[in-house]
Amino acid sequence: MIKLVYCITKKPGLTDEQFFHYWERVHGPMAARLPHLRRLVQSPRLTVPGDKFQPDYERMAALWVDDALAVLAALNIADEYQILKRKYEGVTKDMTQRTSSLENALDEVLQEARLAG
């Protein structure tokens, strides 16, 4: 089982209400339809009064899949993910800065497979 965790930061200029509406009503339901997804948990940030290290993100998302091939199918091949990724870029900061090393590695594997095939 592989667990992917994302800390999501909204784009400057969006209100919290706009971001949270999108996150709960659009993004979450689209992410839940990704192929091979076993579980999806969306969580708000927790702000602890007096903590000098305040979070620099608004929400977290955790996704569970069975293996690396399922990650490839869910994150790099699925049409739904490409739609989701385009929509996501409209309400968050630069997503390329937040792409995990696993996704980068899988992107390279997918690119090599496309070149070979």
C-alpha positions as CSV (number, residue, x, y, z in Angstrom):
1,M,0.0,0.0,0.0
2,I,1.3,3.5,-0.9
3,K,0.1,6.6,0.8
4,L,0.5,10.0,-0.9
5,V,0.1,13.1,1.2
6,Y,-0.3,16.6,-0.1
7,C,-0.3,19.9,1.7
8,I,-2.3,22.3,-0.3
9,T,-1.9,26.1,-0.4
10,K,-4.5,28.3,-2.1
11,K,-3.5,31.0,-4.7
12,P,-3.1,34.5,-3.4
13,G,-6.3,36.6,-4.0
14,L,-8.7,33.8,-3.4
15,T,-10.9,34.1,-0.3
16,D,-10.9,31.2,2.2
17,E,-14.6,30.7,1.3
18,Q,-13.8,30.4,-2.5
19,F,-11.0,27.9,-1.8
20,F,-12.9,25.8,0.7
21,H,-15.9,25.7,-1.6
22,Y,-13.8,24.4,-4.5
23,W,-11.9,22.0,-2.2
24,E,-15.0,20.4,-0.8
25,R,-17.5,20.6,-3.7
26,V,-15.3,20.2,-6.8
27,H,-11.9,18.9,-6.0
28,G,-12.8,16.2,-3.5
29,P,-15.5,14.5,-5.5
30,M,-13.2,14.5,-8.6
31,A,-10.3,13.1,-6.7
32,A,-12.5,10.4,-5.2
33,R,-13.2,9.1,-8.8
34,L,-9.5,8.5,-9.6
35,P,-9.0,4.9,-10.8
36,H,-7.4,2.4,-8.3
37,L,-7.9,4.8,-5.4
38,R,-8.5,2.9,-2.2
39,R,-9.0,5.8,0.2
40,L,-9.1,9.5,0.2
41,V,-9.0,11.7,3.3
42,Q,-9.1,15.5,3.1
43,S,-8.2,17.4,6.3
44,P,-8.1,21.0,7.3
45,R,-5.0,22.5,8.8
46,L,-4.8,22.5,12.6
47,T,-3.7,25.8,14.1
48,V,-2.5,25.5,17.6
49,P,-2.6,28.7,19.6
50,G,0.8,29.8,20.8
51,D,2.7,27.5,18.3
52,K,5.5,29.6,16.8
53,F,5.5,27.3,13.7
54,Q,2.2,28.0,12.0
55,P,1.3,25.9,8.9
56,D,1.8,27.5,5.5
57,Y,-1.0,25.5,3.9
58,E,-4.8,25.4,4.1
59,R,-5.7,21.7,3.6
60,M,-4.1,18.3,3.4
61,A,-5.1,15.3,1.2
62,A,-4.0,11.7,1.8
63,L,-4.6,9.1,-1.0
64,W,-4.0,5.4,-0.7
65,V,-3.3,3.0,-3.6
66,D,-2.1,-0.6,-3.7
67,D,1.2,-0.1,-5.6
68,A,3.3,2.0,-7.9
69,L,1.4,0.8,-11.0
70,A,-1.8,2.0,-9.3
71,V,-0.2,5.4,-8.7
72,L,0.8,5.5,-12.4
73,A,-2.8,4.7,-13.4
74,A,-4.4,7.1,-11.0
75,L,-2.0,10.1,-11.3
76,N,-0.5,10.0,-14.7
77,I,-2.7,8.1,-17.1
78,A,-6.3,8.8,-15.9
79,D,-8.2,11.4,-17.9
80,E,-9.9,12.4,-14.6
81,Y,-6.5,13.3,-13.1
82,Q,-5.5,15.5,-16.0
83,I,-8.8,17.3,-15.7
84,L,-8.3,17.6,-11.9
85,K,-4.8,18.8,-12.2
86,R,-5.8,21.6,-14.6
87,K,-8.6,22.7,-12.3
88,Y,-6.3,22.4,-9.3
89,E,-3.8,24.7,-10.7
90,G,-6.5,27.4,-10.8
91,V,-7.0,27.6,-7.1
92,T,-3.6,26.7,-5.6
93,K,-0.1,28.0,-5.8
94,D,2.3,26.6,-8.3
95,M,1.6,22.9,-8.2
96,T,4.9,22.0,-9.8
97,Q,6.6,23.1,-6.5
98,R,4.4,20.7,-4.6
99,T,4.8,17.6,-6.8
100,S,6.2,14.7,-4.7
101,S,9.4,12.9,-5.6
102,L,7.3,9.7,-6.1
103,E,5.2,11.5,-8.8
104,N,8.4,12.8,-10.4
105,A,9.8,9.3,-10.6
106,L,6.6,7.9,-11.9
107,D,6.4,10.7,-14.5
108,E,9.9,9.6,-15.7
109,V,8.8,6.0,-15.9
110,L,5.7,6.9,-17.9
111,Q,7.7,9.1,-20.3
112,E,10.2,6.3,-20.9
113,A,7.3,3.9,-21.5
114,R,5.8,6.3,-24.0
115,L,9.1,6.7,-25.8
116,A,9.7,2.9,-25.9
117,G,6.1,2.1,-27.0
